[in-house]
Amino acid sequence: MLAASLGFAAVLVLVMLRMPIAIAMGLVGIIGYAMETSMRAAISMGSRLIIDTSQDYGLSVVPLFILMGLFVNKGGLSRELYQVSYVFLGHLRGGLAMATIVACGGFSAICGSSLATAATMSKVAMPQMRKFGYSDGLSTASIAAGGTLGILIPPSVILVIYGLLTETSIGKLFIAGVIPGFIGILFYLAAVRYTVFRDPKSGPAGERSSWRDRMAALRDVWAVLGLFVLVIGGLYGLLDFWPLHLTFSPTEAAGMGAAGAFLIALSRKTLNFKAIREVLFETARTTASLFAVLIGAWIFSNFVNFAGLPQALVELVTGWGVSPMVVLLMILAIYIILGCVFESLSMLLLTVPVFFPLVTSLGFDPIWFGIVVVVVTEISLITPPVGLNVFVLKGVVRDVSTATIFAGVTPFWIVDILRLALLVFVPWLVLVLPNSM
């Protein structure tokens, strides 16, 4: 246990010294495994993992969902989603911020990336909110918080990675994220209402749209709805009827989604050779970086497991004589603290190999724990001093200070904590859909 604990501490130090998380975990994992066995065995283990990862068919779901999200972005679907949300909510006080939250939820359902959602919606929503006199704090906070929905509402790349790390059903993880995702949207809407209640000038009401405009806007989002129904309906057998009979595995669903997003972008004449090349290169770069981090995480996980850290933690916790819920709350507190200094994916890959065996040994459901971990990861995306979504937004809206964004995001952070507590103490909200499959 001592060697594994020192290895865990070494990874934390190296990451804080700005070494890439993939290199830090891989380096510590190789050295630690060599100290426990031999350098020959460590190199053999590392090379085997690299070969197995590159040949794993199941991992092809990752680049396909990334490709789908990039084609969706090129197709300009974010503007249509925002327009639909705006015509229904824009006339309310704080309505534009609410429309941003709802549009982020819809965009994340076909994009699957929090950073892409935040970056894209900032270009669409920020000019409109400034036009109607919204405060910079509420405007940027609604985009940063709404962007976090991208890693929970299916399809979600981070849920795919959790499923691969823990050998948990990706399909069940996807369906388990639906209710918590909608709860997140409702809680964020409540945070907007609270903000404008305290300061009515921060979110003045916009123009009321006619029902004709609303119906016209709904007609414009048929492509978004169709793509979502194709991917999710095929994945869960909802399209398995005559004459369709469509049933997909997660990889097939990702492939159909990428193809559908490509056709939508092509039909809107937003693609040319240069744009397609940019999308393919960005997909390759993102996939390569994710695979590098995954390989590093698996190498580190092999070392930690060989050194006996998970088993030692189980024995230690059992010796304390405390309830499993107390242990879980301690783990979640660690996640929130780590979220202040680590970005979400690094935190997930670093901690899941250590905590997952402990949590499952205490009798907690792995699907439920995966959703809870992702919700904690969402919180880390808007938690100072890192708050990756905040810094992505800052890069787009350069004239707004980071302090202003963090101040505006505080009510959203608080309701996220409340949602986390609700999911922890009412697991039924997470498990009702996967258990009914």
PyMOL commands that set and color helices and strands:
alter all, ss='L'
color gray80, all
select helices_A, chain A and resi 2-16+21-36+39-54+57-74+77-89+95-111+114-131+136-151+157-166+170-176+178-198+200-202+211-219+222-235+250-267+273-307+309-320+324-339+344-361+366-381+388-396+402-425+428-435
alter helices_A, ss='H'
color red, helices_A
deselect
rebuild
show_as cartoon
